[in-house]
Amino acid sequence: MNDTLHLFDELLEHDSGSKIFFPLARLYRKQGHTQRAIEIVQKGIEHHPDYLEAQLYLIELLSEVGDTSAAENKAFGVFSKLLSYEKFWVSLRAHYAKSQRSDLALASFLVERNARGEDVDLLKLLTYGIGHYTELISSDSPSVEPEQDLDAEEVAQICLNSGIKTKTMAKLLVAQGEFAQAIKIYDGLLEGVVNEDERNELNLLRANAHKELGSMPDPEAEKNNKLFFVLNTLADRLEQKTDLQSSNAD
């Protein structure tokens, strides 16, 4: 598991400005490393300040670790952006009105009027009502244990679909039986290595991979799926498992 997380760190280091930061952060959270996920999302937002979903996810993470002040500030910032788009709230209210969701239609209407700079007398009543209602229905949600490990095939797929070649990737490929792919990575690393100790280590790892390979046939050619798609799919599957566990617990 540590090798897998190390692999994710290498992917981020290779391309810190890529949007792969978001699915990687989700994976870190699923492994129980919420603080690391927060760091990843915060750095990613620096490169992609308009990535709305990432900002919403950061609010979730900050709330999860109990940093309510930071979560509230981030929520205010996101809401302020949405508040500047009046037609968004008009369209949202119309949608809920057609869907017979009068409660959400009313809420959208109030925000819409606020976006126009208009005061609504119902605001105070709505606030007191919501506060009382929330107090009555609030309850502790059942805690869900984070996933302890990633599927071996999924880890190998991440390696195969990545354009980055590192020693950690080669080790993970060997662990999953992808010896020929690992040897290719070792060969590439040996071409550029300068340190003698590092060269000796790579030669030893390469020799062990050759020994394990034996008479095994070459694996299939590397797939062409994009890394962002692979990681997002993996994160979705992990979240679906968590949601299923929550439903069963209820």
Secondary structure, DSSP 8 states (H G I E B T S, - for coil): -HHHHHHHHHHHHH-TTSTTHHHHHHHHHHTT-HHHHHHHHHHHHHH-TT-HHHHHHHHHHHHHTT-HHHHHHHHHHHHHHHHT-HHHHHHHHHHHHHTT-HHHHHHHHHHHHHHTT---THHHHHHHHHHHHHHHH--------------HHHHHHHHHH-S---HHHHHHHHHTT-HHHHHHHHHHHHHH---HHHHHHHHHHHHHHHHHHTT-----------HHHHHHHHHHHHHHHHHHHHHHH-
